[in-house]
């Protein structure tokens, strides 16, 4: 399969966002009601207790940042497909790669369609401890719920633990238009960097794995066009055109 060239690149992003944006010197999760470690651990135990049969191993499904920053030990990685869910920019991000006044959007699995990603088989004798750091990382922002899905791989089906959009949560953005998504990604930058960098890393990881996601590929071109337009980042006044429910700006 011939490699496709991306329009979005690190240099273009750096020109638009030369440094992280740290509101009033606050931490990276400022503006978000973060989940504590005890609650996250309890949710992990509940999820593992519901693990379906069919495999003694623990598998995680990656479709976004876990494709390029897994941060857990794994013994095997397979290309995988889950049906009934698709990756979409449907979570507000008022911290980390955004701010309360200029939030970004990030990926989650939302209902319908299908999604190609990577399935990781967790290594080690204690899979709970192996995934606990990344579980805390993904769950602390209260944007995700966990769900066991059936993943199709070339070697056969495996049950995978996946992070899906919490539709009942305050960060769920619903079905934004592609233009609205591109505007948010191009504009937003937070303490951990630009939202556009997250998009670039994800689409590059998909392309490297031979996963051609038309939505992601089109989105990187839209964002590149916005960043390349003189002065057009969509949030120059740091005022969000769409207030983010549940964000916290005070104290």
C-alpha positions in Angstrom: 0.0 0.0 0.0 1.6 3.3 -1.1 2.4 5.8 1.7 0.3 9.0 1.6 1.8 12.3 2.4 0.3 14.4 5.2 -0.5 18.1 4.8 -0.2 18.7 8.5 3.3 18.6 10.0 5.2 19.5 13.2 6.6 22.7 11.7 3.2 24.1 10.8 1.9 23.4 14.2 4.9 24.9 15.9 4.5 28.2 14.0 0.9 28.5 15.1 1.6 27.3 18.7 5.2 27.9 19.6 4.8 27.1 23.3 2.3 25.4 25.6 -0.5 27.6 27.1 -0.7 27.4 30.9 -3.6 29.4 32.3 -2.4 31.4 35.2 0.4 28.9 35.9 -2.2 26.2 36.7 -1.7 22.5 36.3 -2.4 20.6 33.1 -5.9 19.5 34.2 -7.0 23.0 35.3 -10.6 23.5 34.1 -11.5 19.8 34.5 -13.1 17.9 37.4 -10.4 15.2 37.5 -11.1 11.7 38.8 -9.1 10.6 41.9 -6.9 7.5 41.9 -9.1 5.7 44.4 -12.2 6.1 42.2 -10.2 5.2 39.1 -8.8 2.0 40.7 -12.3 1.0 41.8 -13.6 1.4 38.3 -10.7 -0.7 37.0 -11.5 -3.5 39.4 -15.2 -3.4 38.3 -14.2 -3.5 34.6 -11.9 -6.4 35.1 -14.5 -8.3 37.0 -16.7 -8.1 33.9 -14.1 -9.5 31.6 -15.7 -12.0 29.2 -14.4 -15.5 28.6 -12.6 -16.6 25.5 -9.1 -15.5 26.4 -7.0 -15.7 29.5 -5.0 -12.7 28.4 -5.9 -9.1 28.9 -6.2 -7.1 25.7 -6.6 -3.3 25.3 -7.9 -1.6 22.2 -6.1 1.5 20.9 -7.5 3.9 18.4 -6.0 7.3 19.4 -3.2 8.2 21.7 -2.6 4.6 22.9 -1.5 3.8 19.3 1.5 6.1 19.6 1.9 6.4 23.4 0.8 3.1 25.0 2.9 3.5 28.2 2.2 -0.1 29.3 4.1 -3.4 28.7 2.7 -5.5 25.9 3.6 -9.0 24.6 1.8 -8.7 21.3 0.2 -6.2 19.1 -2.3 -6.9 16.3 -4.3 -4.8 13.9 -7.9 -5.1 15.0 -11.4 -4.1 14.0 -14.4 -3.5 16.3 -17.9 -3.2 14.9 -20.7 -1.0 16.2 -18.3 1.8 17.2 -16.3 4.4 15.3 -13.6 6.9 16.3 -14.7 10.5 16.4 -13.7 13.8 17.9 -16.6 14.0 20.3 -15.0 14.9 23.7 -14.3 18.5 24.8 -10.8 19.0 26.1 -10.7 22.1 28.4 -7.4 21.0 29.9 -4.2 19.3 28.9 -4.4 20.1 25.1 -6.8 22.9 25.6 -8.0 25.5 28.1 -11.4 26.4 29.6 -11.5 29.5 27.4 -10.2 27.7 24.3 -11.1 24.0 24.5 -10.0 21.4 22.0 -11.7 18.2 21.1 -10.3 14.7 21.4 -11.1 11.2 20.1 -13.4 8.6 21.7 -15.3 5.6 20.4 -18.8 6.6 19.7 -21.8 4.5 18.6 -22.2 3.2 15.1 -20.0 2.1 12.2 -16.7 0.3 12.8 -13.2 1.2 13.8 -9.8 -0.2 12.9 -7.1 0.1 15.5 -4.6 -1.9 17.4 -5.1 -4.6 20.0 -2.4 -5.0 22.7 -2.0 -8.1 24.7 -0.7 -7.0 28.1 2.5 -8.5 29.3 3.5 -9.7 32.8 2.0 -11.7 35.6 -0.2 -8.9 37.0 -2.1 -7.3 34.1 -4.0 -5.1 36.5 -0.9 -3.4 37.8 0.5 -3.2 34.2 -2.4 -1.2 32.9 -3.2 0.8 36.1 -1.1 3.9 35.1 -2.5 4.2 31.7 -6.0 3.5 33.0 -5.7 6.4 35.4 -4.3 8.6 32.6 -7.3 7.9 30.4 -10.0 7.9 33.0 -9.0 10.9 35.1 -10.6 13.4 32.7 -14.1 11.8 33.1 -14.7 11.7 29.4 -14.6 7.9 29.0 -16.5 4.9 30.1 -14.9 1.4 29.7 -16.5 -1.3 27.7 -15.6 -4.9 26.6 -15.8 -5.2 22.8 -15.2 -8.1 20.4 -12.2 -7.3 18.2 -11.6 -9.1 14.9 -8.0 -9.8 14.1 -6.2 -11.9 11.4 -5.4 -14.5 14.1 -8.9 -14.7 15.4 -11.3 -12.8 17.6 -10.3 -11.5 21.0 -12.2 -9.6 23.8 -10.7 -6.1 24.2 -11.1 -3.5 26.9 -11.8 -0.2 25.2 -12.4 3.4 26.2 -15.7 4.7 24.8 -17.3 8.1 25.0 -19.3 8.7 28.2 -22.4 10.1 26.6 -23.8 11.1 30.0 -20.7 13.0 30.9 -20.3 16.8 30.6 -17.4 16.5 28.2 -19.5 14.7 25.5 -19.7 17.1 22.6 -22.1 15.1 20.4 -21.8 15.1 16.6 -19.9 18.2 15.8 -19.5 19.2 12.1 -16.2 18.6 10.5 -15.6 22.4 10.2 -16.3 22.8 14.0 -13.9 20.0 14.8 -11.2 21.5 12.6 -11.7 24.9 14.1 -11.3 23.5 17.7 -8.3 21.4 16.9 -6.5 24.3 15.1 -7.2 26.8 17.8 -6.6 24.8 21.0 -3.4 24.6 22.9 -3.0 23.8 26.6 -0.3 22.9 29.1 0.7 19.7 27.4 0.7 21.2 23.9 -1.5 21.8 20.9 -4.6 19.7 19.9 -3.2 19.6 16.4 -0.2 17.6 17.6 -2.6 15.0 19.0 -4.3 14.8 15.6 -1.0 14.6 13.7 0.4 11.8 16.0 -2.8 9.8 15.7 -3.2 10.0 11.9 0.6 9.3 11.5 0.2 6.2 13.7 -2.8 5.0 11.7 -0.9 5.5 8.4 2.2 3.6 9.8 0.0 0.7 10.8 -1.7 0.6 7.3 -5.0 1.9 8.7 -6.6 4.4 6.4 -9.1 6.4 8.2 -10.8 8.8 5.8 -12.2 11.0 8.5 -8.8 11.5 10.2 -6.9 12.0 6.9 -9.4 14.6 5.8 -9.3 16.3 9.2 -5.5 16.7 9.1 -5.9 18.5 5.8 -8.6 20.8 7.1 -6.5 21.7 10.2 -3.4 22.3 8.1 -5.3 24.7 5.9 -6.5 26.6 9.0 -3.1 26.8 10.5 -1.6 27.8 7.2 -4.0 30.7 6.8 -2.5 34.0 8.0 -3.7 34.7 11.5 -6.6 32.2 11.3 -6.5 29.9 14.3 -10.1 30.4 15.3 -9.5 31.3 19.0 -7.1 34.2 18.9 -9.1 36.1 21.5 -9.1 33.0 23.8 -12.9 33.0 24.0 -14.6 29.7 23.2 -17.4 30.0 20.7 -19.0 26.9 22.3 -19.0 26.9 26.1 -17.9 23.6 27.6 -20.4 22.2 30.1 -18.8 21.3 33.4 -15.6 23.1 33.0 -14.2 24.9 36.1 -12.5 28.2 35.8 -12.4 29.4 39.4 -10.3 28.6 42.4 
